[in-house]
């Protein structure tokens, strides 16, 4: 199962949020102009203001249509979009008092968005554009003309209210939208990091698989030779029952090795054909335990099925069965006596726990457990847990190890499916 991905990239999500900000600001600007026109408080150049607001509306519509297009949103395009916002805001301020307009502080909103979402070079360019616009409005602007002294007092009150409203809107936009935009970028960065880690893991798996294929091919001949020699030894020493038992055990182990290699070849062919059969979790676990007991006859265990209700189903690929065998072997290596194996499930997960009574995982090396070619046993290759985790993750599940009193608890979670899914 692949890692979860975002429905849209962070840049496309941020473009949608920018369009939403434009719509809200356009509604506030149009409302302010409409109130000023109806109340006849200020004689403003209504036609240029309406043309500018109409251009802003067209820009919102075009951006919404562009957002539906399949091509990606680049940093340059996003910076250009913010540049248009600064220009439109500067034009509106020019026709409504210039720098004396209380909404001049809205310059900070596009700059905050740029600082949170764009590389520094674009942020510097937009800051220069905003500073240029603000400076120009100190010199060139359409002055406000008052009808009488009563209107002047009302204008002062409206100016103070406008300053408060401008600060409130800027604070709300920066707090909510900029935080959302930055969070989207962080999620995308985390997803990219996760994909890089998965790519490195897949490369390691490919290297291990290549070596395993070569080793499996080379082991066929010595196993066949050992099988022939064991048959001859059993015929030669028929009069020694104690030796016969040992030779029989060795013969069974060699047979199991040959069957494992044959199973590896069949599993690779089934994986190539995507031939994975659905079966119940109980059936799969019991079959795997029977096979594992042949491999580790010295191990003793107690198996309990704790799940209630209908037996869940899953479609285990061959490498998932091998992953479970690796986990069982790890537990048996820690302590082969009195393993506690429990199967449980809920509406979403099949939960398999394996408890051993060994020494546990040393805290000093806990973070290294599961990495390739790292082992604490003094033997082996350090690949069992690594391959198990990779196989379980591929199946959509997880493997976790817990240090508990008198041992280690290994928890395997697998997603359950509905019959016939």
Secondary structure, 3 states (H helix, E strand, C coil): CCCCCCCCCHHHHHHHHHHHHHHHHHHHHHHHHHHHHHHCCCCCCHHHHHHHHHHHHHHHHHHHHHHCCCCCCCHHHHHHHHHHHHHHHHHHHHCCCHHHCHHHHHHHHHHHHHHHHCCHHHHHHHHHHHHHHHHHHHHCCCCCCCCCHHHHHHHHHHHHHHHHHHHHHHHHHHHHHHHHHHHHHHHHHHHHHHHHHHHHHHHHHHHHHHHHHHHHHHHHHHHHHHHHHHHHHHHHCCCCHHHHHHHHHHHHHHHHHHHHHHHHHHHHHHHHCCCCCCEEHHHHHHHHHHHHHHHCCCCCEEEEECCCCCCCEECCCHHHHHHHHHHHHHHHHHCCCCEEEEEEECCCEEEEEEEECCCCCCHHHHHHCCCCCCCCCCCCCCCHHHHHHHHHHHCCCEEEEEEECCEEEEEEEEECECCCC
